[in-house]
Amino acid sequence: MPSEYDRILDIVAENPGATVEEITDLAHDRDITDTGIPNLLSNAEGNDDLLEFNGRYWVMRTGKYQFHRYDHPET
C-alpha cells in the first residue's frame, strides 16, 4: 500500500487546485485517517512535489506525474 504521502499526492493530482479542506475531505473518503494532512502538504511542497498558490495545491509534473511528451501547441 502506498504511503500516506503518496496517497495525498495522488488526491491532489486528481483534483488540481484543491484546498486543504477539500483534500482532507477527499482523503477521509479514501479512508486516510491521518490528521497531519497540512504537514504532509507542507512537506510535499518543500520537496517540490506540490505547488501551493493562493491556498490551492497542484502536483508538480515530475516523477510518475510527468507527461510522456512535451505538450506545447508549437510542437
Chimera marker file (.cmm) of the C-alpha trace (Angstrom):
<marker_set name="trace">
<marker id="1" x="0.000" y="0.000" z="0.000" r="1" g="1" b="0" radius="0.5"/>
<marker id="2" x="1.372" y="3.439" z="-0.889" r="1" g="1" b="0" radius="0.5"/>
<marker id="3" x="2.394" y="5.702" z="1.946" r="1" g="1" b="0" radius="0.5"/>
<marker id="4" x="0.040" y="8.437" z="3.149" r="1" g="1" b="0" radius="0.5"/>
<marker id="5" x="2.345" y="10.940" z="1.427" r="1" g="1" b="0" radius="0.5"/>
<marker id="6" x="1.931" y="9.231" z="-1.953" r="1" g="1" b="0" radius="0.5"/>
<marker id="7" x="-1.812" y="8.837" z="-1.471" r="1" g="1" b="0" radius="0.5"/>
<marker id="8" x="-2.165" y="12.575" z="-0.745" r="1" g="1" b="0" radius="0.5"/>
<marker id="9" x="-0.142" y="13.385" z="-3.882" r="1" g="1" b="0" radius="0.5"/>
<marker id="10" x="-2.498" y="11.164" z="-5.877" r="1" g="1" b="0" radius="0.5"/>
<marker id="11" x="-5.513" y="13.026" z="-4.474" r="1" g="1" b="0" radius="0.5"/>
<marker id="12" x="-4.032" y="16.399" z="-5.407" r="1" g="1" b="0" radius="0.5"/>
<marker id="13" x="-3.069" y="15.137" z="-8.884" r="1" g="1" b="0" radius="0.5"/>
<marker id="14" x="-6.664" y="14.019" z="-9.460" r="1" g="1" b="0" radius="0.5"/>
<marker id="15" x="-8.090" y="17.290" z="-8.056" r="1" g="1" b="0" radius="0.5"/>
<marker id="16" x="-5.853" y="20.151" z="-9.190" r="1" g="1" b="0" radius="0.5"/>
<marker id="17" x="-6.445" y="23.421" z="-7.395" r="1" g="1" b="0" radius="0.5"/>
<marker id="18" x="-7.953" y="21.782" z="-4.316" r="1" g="1" b="0" radius="0.5"/>
<marker id="19" x="-7.844" y="23.496" z="-0.927" r="1" g="1" b="0" radius="0.5"/>
<marker id="20" x="-6.624" y="21.869" z="2.290" r="1" g="1" b="0" radius="0.5"/>
<marker id="21" x="-10.237" y="21.332" z="3.347" r="1" g="1" b="0" radius="0.5"/>
<marker id="22" x="-11.132" y="19.681" z="0.046" r="1" g="1" b="0" radius="0.5"/>
<marker id="23" x="-8.032" y="17.491" z="0.163" r="1" g="1" b="0" radius="0.5"/>
<marker id="24" x="-8.839" y="16.477" z="3.749" r="1" g="1" b="0" radius="0.5"/>
<marker id="25" x="-12.422" y="15.570" z="2.807" r="1" g="1" b="0" radius="0.5"/>
<marker id="26" x="-11.233" y="13.550" z="-0.192" r="1" g="1" b="0" radius="0.5"/>
<marker id="27" x="-8.626" y="11.823" z="1.979" r="1" g="1" b="0" radius="0.5"/>
<marker id="28" x="-11.280" y="10.825" z="4.521" r="1" g="1" b="0" radius="0.5"/>
<marker id="29" x="-13.429" y="9.480" z="1.666" r="1" g="1" b="0" radius="0.5"/>
<marker id="30" x="-10.469" y="7.199" z="0.816" r="1" g="1" b="0" radius="0.5"/>
<marker id="31" x="-10.019" y="6.040" z="4.414" r="1" g="1" b="0" radius="0.5"/>
<marker id="32" x="-6.921" y="8.136" z="5.046" r="1" g="1" b="0" radius="0.5"/>
<marker id="33" x="-7.281" y="8.939" z="8.711" r="1" g="1" b="0" radius="0.5"/>
<marker id="34" x="-4.033" y="10.870" z="9.121" r="1" g="1" b="0" radius="0.5"/>
<marker id="35" x="-4.806" y="14.168" z="10.836" r="1" g="1" b="0" radius="0.5"/>
<marker id="36" x="-1.455" y="15.644" z="9.766" r="1" g="1" b="0" radius="0.5"/>
<marker id="37" x="-2.525" y="16.334" z="6.184" r="1" g="1" b="0" radius="0.5"/>
<marker id="38" x="-1.471" y="20.018" z="6.346" r="1" g="1" b="0" radius="0.5"/>
<marker id="39" x="2.002" y="18.815" z="7.422" r="1" g="1" b="0" radius="0.5"/>
<marker id="40" x="2.092" y="16.297" z="4.567" r="1" g="1" b="0" radius="0.5"/>
<marker id="41" x="1.173" y="19.065" z="2.132" r="1" g="1" b="0" radius="0.5"/>
<marker id="42" x="3.866" y="21.315" z="3.584" r="1" g="1" b="0" radius="0.5"/>
<marker id="43" x="6.468" y="18.538" z="3.296" r="1" g="1" b="0" radius="0.5"/>
<marker id="44" x="5.417" y="17.810" z="-0.289" r="1" g="1" b="0" radius="0.5"/>
<marker id="45" x="5.711" y="21.496" z="-1.139" r="1" g="1" b="0" radius="0.5"/>
<marker id="46" x="9.185" y="21.575" z="0.422" r="1" g="1" b="0" radius="0.5"/>
<marker id="47" x="10.140" y="18.518" z="-1.651" r="1" g="1" b="0" radius="0.5"/>
<marker id="48" x="8.945" y="20.294" z="-4.834" r="1" g="1" b="0" radius="0.5"/>
<marker id="49" x="6.235" y="17.671" z="-5.333" r="1" g="1" b="0" radius="0.5"/>
<marker id="50" x="3.425" y="20.210" z="-4.843" r="1" g="1" b="0" radius="0.5"/>
<marker id="51" x="2.878" y="23.831" z="-5.673" r="1" g="1" b="0" radius="0.5"/>
<marker id="52" x="0.705" y="25.969" z="-3.389" r="1" g="1" b="0" radius="0.5"/>
<marker id="53" x="-0.727" y="29.233" z="-4.629" r="1" g="1" b="0" radius="0.5"/>
<marker id="54" x="-3.481" y="31.253" z="-3.036" r="1" g="1" b="0" radius="0.5"/>
<marker id="55" x="-4.422" y="28.398" z="-0.706" r="1" g="1" b="0" radius="0.5"/>
<marker id="56" x="-4.762" y="25.842" z="-3.504" r="1" g="1" b="0" radius="0.5"/>
<marker id="57" x="-2.491" y="22.922" z="-4.386" r="1" g="1" b="0" radius="0.5"/>
<marker id="58" x="-1.225" y="21.402" z="-7.616" r="1" g="1" b="0" radius="0.5"/>
<marker id="59" x="1.105" y="18.451" z="-8.214" r="1" g="1" b="0" radius="0.5"/>
<marker id="60" x="4.381" y="19.281" z="-9.898" r="1" g="1" b="0" radius="0.5"/>
<marker id="61" x="4.638" y="17.263" z="-13.099" r="1" g="1" b="0" radius="0.5"/>
<marker id="62" x="7.639" y="15.175" z="-12.067" r="1" g="1" b="0" radius="0.5"/>
<marker id="63" x="8.196" y="11.509" z="-11.374" r="1" g="1" b="0" radius="0.5"/>
<marker id="64" x="5.122" y="9.411" z="-12.057" r="1" g="1" b="0" radius="0.5"/>
<marker id="65" x="3.067" y="12.557" z="-12.711" r="1" g="1" b="0" radius="0.5"/>
<marker id="66" x="5.182" y="13.845" z="-15.596" r="1" g="1" b="0" radius="0.5"/>
<marker id="67" x="3.804" y="13.987" z="-19.112" r="1" g="1" b="0" radius="0.5"/>
<marker id="68" x="5.047" y="11.389" z="-21.568" r="1" g="1" b="0" radius="0.5"/>
<marker id="69" x="5.736" y="14.039" z="-24.189" r="1" g="1" b="0" radius="0.5"/>
<marker id="70" x="6.128" y="17.781" z="-24.278" r="1" g="1" b="0" radius="0.5"/>
<marker id="71" x="2.622" y="19.198" z="-24.593" r="1" g="1" b="0" radius="0.5"/>
<marker id="72" x="3.012" y="22.582" z="-26.229" r="1" g="1" b="0" radius="0.5"/>
<marker id="73" x="0.908" y="23.982" z="-29.069" r="1" g="1" b="0" radius="0.5"/>
<marker id="74" x="4.022" y="24.968" z="-31.063" r="1" g="1" b="0" radius="0.5"/>
<marker id="75" x="5.322" y="21.390" z="-31.328" r="1" g="1" b="0" radius="0.5"/>
<link id1="1" id2="2" r="1" g="1" b="0" radius="0.2"/>
<link id1="2" id2="3" r="1" g="1" b="0" radius="0.2"/>
<link id1="3" id2="4" r="1" g="1" b="0" radius="0.2"/>
<link id1="4" id2="5" r="1" g="1" b="0" radius="0.2"/>
<link id1="5" id2="6" r="1" g="1" b="0" radius="0.2"/>
<link id1="6" id2="7" r="1" g="1" b="0" radius="0.2"/>
<link id1="7" id2="8" r="1" g="1" b="0" radius="0.2"/>
<link id1="8" id2="9" r="1" g="1" b="0" radius="0.2"/>
<link id1="9" id2="10" r="1" g="1" b="0" radius="0.2"/>
<link id1="10" id2="11" r="1" g="1" b="0" radius="0.2"/>
<link id1="11" id2="12" r="1" g="1" b="0" radius="0.2"/>
<link id1="12" id2="13" r="1" g="1" b="0" radius="0.2"/>
<link id1="13" id2="14" r="1" g="1" b="0" radius="0.2"/>
<link id1="14" id2="15" r="1" g="1" b="0" radius="0.2"/>
<link id1="15" id2="16" r="1" g="1" b="0" radius="0.2"/>
<link id1="16" id2="17" r="1" g="1" b="0" radius="0.2"/>
<link id1="17" id2="18" r="1" g="1" b="0" radius="0.2"/>
<link id1="18" id2="19" r="1" g="1" b="0" radius="0.2"/>
<link id1="19" id2="20" r="1" g="1" b="0" radius="0.2"/>
<link id1="20" id2="21" r="1" g="1" b="0" radius="0.2"/>
<link id1="21" id2="22" r="1" g="1" b="0" radius="0.2"/>
<link id1="22" id2="23" r="1" g="1" b="0" radius="0.2"/>
<link id1="23" id2="24" r="1" g="1" b="0" radius="0.2"/>
<link id1="24" id2="25" r="1" g="1" b="0" radius="0.2"/>
<link id1="25" id2="26" r="1" g="1" b="0" radius="0.2"/>
<link id1="26" id2="27" r="1" g="1" b="0" radius="0.2"/>
<link id1="27" id2="28" r="1" g="1" b="0" radius="0.2"/>
<link id1="28" id2="29" r="1" g="1" b="0" radius="0.2"/>
<link id1="29" id2="30" r="1" g="1" b="0" radius="0.2"/>
<link id1="30" id2="31" r="1" g="1" b="0" radius="0.2"/>
<link id1="31" id2="32" r="1" g="1" b="0" radius="0.2"/>
<link id1="32" id2="33" r="1" g="1" b="0" radius="0.2"/>
<link id1="33" id2="34" r="1" g="1" b="0" radius="0.2"/>
<link id1="34" id2="35" r="1" g="1" b="0" radius="0.2"/>
<link id1="35" id2="36" r="1" g="1" b="0" radius="0.2"/>
<link id1="36" id2="37" r="1" g="1" b="0" radius="0.2"/>
<link id1="37" id2="38" r="1" g="1" b="0" radius="0.2"/>
<link id1="38" id2="39" r="1" g="1" b="0" radius="0.2"/>
<link id1="39" id2="40" r="1" g="1" b="0" radius="0.2"/>
<link id1="40" id2="41" r="1" g="1" b="0" radius="0.2"/>
<link id1="41" id2="42" r="1" g="1" b="0" radius="0.2"/>
<link id1="42" id2="43" r="1" g="1" b="0" radius="0.2"/>
<link id1="43" id2="44" r="1" g="1" b="0" radius="0.2"/>
<link id1="44" id2="45" r="1" g="1" b="0" radius="0.2"/>
<link id1="45" id2="46" r="1" g="1" b="0" radius="0.2"/>
<link id1="46" id2="47" r="1" g="1" b="0" radius="0.2"/>
<link id1="47" id2="48" r="1" g="1" b="0" radius="0.2"/>
<link id1="48" id2="49" r="1" g="1" b="0" radius="0.2"/>
<link id1="49" id2="50" r="1" g="1" b="0" radius="0.2"/>
<link id1="50" id2="51" r="1" g="1" b="0" radius="0.2"/>
<link id1="51" id2="52" r="1" g="1" b="0" radius="0.2"/>
<link id1="52" id2="53" r="1" g="1" b="0" radius="0.2"/>
<link id1="53" id2="54" r="1" g="1" b="0" radius="0.2"/>
<link id1="54" id2="55" r="1" g="1" b="0" radius="0.2"/>
<link id1="55" id2="56" r="1" g="1" b="0" radius="0.2"/>
<link id1="56" id2="57" r="1" g="1" b="0" radius="0.2"/>
<link id1="57" id2="58" r="1" g="1" b="0" radius="0.2"/>
<link id1="58" id2="59" r="1" g="1" b="0" radius="0.2"/>
<link id1="59" id2="60" r="1" g="1" b="0" radius="0.2"/>
<link id1="60" id2="61" r="1" g="1" b="0" radius="0.2"/>
<link id1="61" id2="62" r="1" g="1" b="0" radius="0.2"/>
<link id1="62" id2="63" r="1" g="1" b="0" radius="0.2"/>
<link id1="63" id2="64" r="1" g="1" b="0" radius="0.2"/>
<link id1="64" id2="65" r="1" g="1" b="0" radius="0.2"/>
<link id1="65" id2="66" r="1" g="1" b="0" radius="0.2"/>
<link id1="66" id2="67" r="1" g="1" b="0" radius="0.2"/>
<link id1="67" id2="68" r="1" g="1" b="0" radius="0.2"/>
<link id1="68" id2="69" r="1" g="1" b="0" radius="0.2"/>
<link id1="69" id2="70" r="1" g="1" b="0" radius="0.2"/>
<link id1="70" id2="71" r="1" g="1" b="0" radius="0.2"/>
<link id1="71" id2="72" r="1" g="1" b="0" radius="0.2"/>
<link id1="72" id2="73" r="1" g="1" b="0" radius="0.2"/>
<link id1="73" id2="74" r="1" g="1" b="0" radius="0.2"/>
<link id1="74" id2="75" r="1" g="1" b="0" radius="0.2"/>
</marker_set>
